[in-house]
Amino acid sequence: MRKKRKICIFTGTRAEYGLLSHIIEKVKNHKNLILQLIVTGTHLSKEFGNTYQEIEDDGFKIDKKIKILESGDTDMSTIKSMSNGLIKFSNALKSLKPDIVVLLGDRFEILPMASASMIMKIPIAHIHGGESTEGLIDEAIRHSVTKMSHLHFVTTEKYRNTVIQLGEETNRVFNFGAPGIEKIKRMIFYKKEELETLLKIKFNKRNFMITYHPVTLENLTSKSDFSKLLDSLKKIKNCNFIFTKANADPDGKIINKLIDSFVRKFPNTSYVFDSLGQKKYFSCLKYVDGVVGNSSSGIIEAP
């Protein structure tokens, strides 16, 4: 009888899980695979909505919940979180003994996971490699994880060529497409009235979704840059603003405090959510007139 292979899928944020959930479901339902799920990062933080509950609500068993986040939003707190991750992820891998680890993207949480997997000689399958992001630590992390990975599932032929140019063998790099798009195509969206009831909001004549994350390779610019964005929003009339909060990056709390302040000043036209969850988030995208900010969802999922 053929031995079942253990596929360990790793997720540290709400956005990443939204892209991975369909893959997780496929692995779970495959007769020759055993799903292992490691959940960490903001999923386990009350401040960011305890989004691990969404994973469990989707019917997935979490094998390891690993808390790594340090309080604060400084460079040092990020470094300490990564250090926590390296030790704790190594222990989880030792316990689970997966045949392969699946990582998506370029968040700082995946770098210690990739490092631990490489040292422990566990192959890595990396999704969304070869892409380019200016002004962020994501760029260096993404390419570093590429060099540690064995299989590469990229989203376009251009990114496939980038990964090959980094020295990876052509027969291990696959133009896989963006998993988030497949998720959207299969999703049954909330109707506009349902969404208003669920979120306790009222859509206006025009509506914008605002998602802004710190520019992590710049020093102390988040407050100034995001304040300018908010000043611009104030000038727009007959429009509602739906904010989703920033990730657990340096200066993320500064952005979140500015959002809270803005919503308090304009309670009739602005709303804020720690996390909408994928179905509510994508349904909002369907009904808003524009996306404002620097989230990759404005490039991949919004169109």
Long-range contacts (C-beta under 8 A, 24 or more apart in sequence): 2-32, 4-32, 4-33, 4-34, 5-32, 5-33, 5-34, 5-99, 5-100, 6-33, 6-34, 6-36, 6-96, 6-97, 6-98, 6-99, 6-100, 7-33, 7-34, 7-35, 7-36, 7-98, 7-99, 7-100, 7-102, 8-36, 8-37, 8-38, 8-93, 8-96, 8-98, 8-100, 8-101, 8-102, 8-122, 9-35, 9-36, 9-37, 9-38, 9-101, 9-102, 10-38, 10-40, 10-101, 10-102, 10-103, 10-110, 10-113, 11-37, 11-38, 11-39, 11-40, 11-41, 11-43, 11-55, 11-104, 12-39, 12-40, 12-41, 12-42, 12-43, 12-107, 12-109, 12-110, 13-41, 13-42, 13-43, 13-51, 13-107, 13-109, 13-247, 13-248, 14-42, 14-43, 14-48, 14-49, 14-51, 14-54, 14-275, 14-277, 14-278, 15-247, 15-295, 15-297, 16-104, 16-105, 16-107, 17-43, 17-51, 17-54, 17-55, 17-278, 18-180, 18-183, 18-278, 18-281, 19-104, 19-105, 19-127, 19-128, 19-178, 19-179, 19-180, 19-183, 20-102, 20-104, 20-127, 20-179, 21-55, 21-58, 21-183, 21-278, 22-179, 22-182, 22-183, 22-186, 23-102, 23-127, 23-179, 24-60, 25-58, 25-60, 28-60, 35-60, 35-61, 36-63, 36-96, 36-98, 37-61, 37-62, 37-63, 37-64, 38-62, 38-63, 38-64, 38-66, 38-89, 38-92, 38-96, 38-113, 39-64, 39-65, 39-66, 40-65, 40-66, 40-67, 40-68, 40-85, 40-89, 40-109, 41-68, 41-69, 41-107, 41-109, 41-248, 42-69, 42-247, 42-248, 44-69, 45-69, 45-248, 47-274, 48-245, 48-247, 48-248, 48-274, 48-275, 49-273, 49-274, 49-275, 51-275, 51-277, 54-275, 54-277, 54-278, 63-92, 63-96, 64-92, 64-95, 64-96, 66-92, 68-109, 69-248, 72-253, 73-214, 73-248, 73-249, 73-250, 73-251, 73-252, 73-253, 73-254, 74-250, 75-250, 77-250, 78-108, 78-249, 78-250, 81-108, 81-109, 81-248, 82-108, 82-109, 82-111, 82-112, 83-112, 85-109, 85-112, 85-113, 86-112, 86-115, 86-116, 89-113, 89-116, 90-116, 90-119, 90-120, 93-117, 93-120, 93-122, 94-120, 98-122, 99-123, 100-124, 100-125, 100-150, 100-151, 101-125, 102-127, 103-127, 103-145, 103-149, 104-128, 104-179, 105-138, 105-142, 106-131, 106-133, 106-138, 106-139, 106-141, 106-142, 106-145, 107-138, 107-141, 107-247, 108-137, 108-141, 108-249, 110-141, 110-145, 111-141, 111-144, 111-145, 114-144, 114-145, 114-148, 114-149, 115-148, 117-148, 118-148, 123-149, 123-150, 123-151, 124-148, 124-149, 124-150, 124-151, 125-149, 125-150, 125-151, 125-152, 125-153, 126-151, 126-152, 126-153, 127-153, 127-176, 127-179, 128-153, 128-154, 128-155, 128-178, 129-153, 129-154, 129-159, 129-162, 129-163, 130-154, 130-158, 130-159, 130-160, 130-161, 130-162, 130-163, 130-166, 131-155, 131-159, 131-162, 132-162, 133-296, 135-215, 135-216, 135-217, 135-218, 136-215, 136-216, 136-217, 137-216, 137-217, 138-216, 155-300, 178-300, 180-297, 180-300, 180-301, 181-300, 181-301, 183-278, 184-282, 184-301, 187-279, 187-282, 189-279, 189-282, 189-283, 189-286, 190-279, 190-280, 190-283, 192-287, 195-280, 195-283, 195-284, 195-287, 198-280, 199-271, 199-273, 199-276, 199-280, 199-284, 201-240, 201-242, 201-271, 202-240, 203-240, 203-287, 204-238, 204-239, 204-240, 204-269, 205-238, 205-239, 206-236, 206-238, 206-239, 206-240, 206-289, 207-239, 207-240, 207-241, 207-242, 207-287, 207-288, 207-289, 208-233, 208-236, 208-239, 208-240, 208-241, 208-242, 208-288, 208-289, 208-290, 208-291, 208-292, 209-242, 209-244, 209-284, 209-285, 209-288, 209-290, 209-291, 209-292, 210-241, 210-242, 210-243, 210-244, 210-259, 210-291, 210-292, 210-293, 211-243, 211-244, 211-291, 211-292, 211-293, 211-294, 211-295, 211-297, 211-298, 212-246, 212-255, 212-292, 212-293, 212-294, 212-295, 213-246, 213-247, 213-249, 213-252, 213-255, 213-293, 213-294, 213-295, 214-246, 214-247, 214-249, 214-250, 214-251, 214-252, 214-254, 214-255, 215-294, 216-249, 216-250, 220-251, 222-251, 222-252, 222-254, 222-255, 223-251, 223-254, 223-255, 223-258, 226-254, 226-255, 226-258, 227-258, 229-292, 229-293, 230-258, 230-262, 233-262, 233-292, 234-266, 239-269, 240-269, 240-270, 240-271, 241-266, 241-269, 241-270, 241-271, 242-270, 242-271, 242-273, 242-284, 242-288, 243-270, 243-271, 243-272, 243-273, 244-272, 244-273, 244-274, 244-275, 244-276, 244-281, 245-272, 245-273, 245-274, 245-275
